[in-house]
Amino acid sequence: MNDLSKDVLIGSLFIAGIWSFISGLFVISTVLFAATSMVSNMTARAHIQG
């Protein structure tokens, strides 16, 4: 995965989480924010190690 696709993935997950939170789907927004955090941390660790 190149940097652009990682940024697009993280951004789209974040925006979907905000949209879910605003619309009242708190469980789904929590899962999306957790997925965003995990993807962001995995890409940061891969960048540091590699």
SERODO-210165 format. One record per residue (C-alpha): x, y negated, z negated. Coordinates in steps of 0.02 Angstrom, whole numbers, padded with zeros to 5 digits, always signed. Layout:
BEGIN
XYZ;...
***
This chain:
BEGIN
+00000+00000+00000;+00071-00168+00046;+00054-00324-00061;-00090-00397+00039;-00199-00242+00021;-00160-00232-00165;-00209-00414-00187;-00369-00389-00088;-00414-00235-00193;-00383-00323-00358;-00476-00479-00302;-00627-00384-00238;-00639-00281-00398;-00628-00440-00502;-00761-00531-00401;-00875-00379-00408;-00851-00375-00597;-00897-00558-00614;-01050-00533-00503;-01106-00383-00606;-01083-00481-00768;-01186-00627-00704;-01326-00514-00644;-01336-00426-00812;-01254-00260-00768;-01137-00262-00916;-01086-00079-00910;-01039-00089-00727;-00945-00252-00751;-00846-00176-00894;-00796-00029-00785;-00746-00145-00642;-00641-00256-00756;-00556-00101-00827;-00519-00038-00651;-00449-00209-00604;-00336-00206-00756;-00274-00030-00720;-00236-00067-00537;-00149-00229-00582;-00041-00143-00714;+00003+00002-00598;+00059-00117-00460;+00161-00221-00583;+00250-00066-00651;+00283+00000-00477;+00357-00168-00429;+00470-00169-00583;+00530+00010-00558;+00553+00003-00371;
***
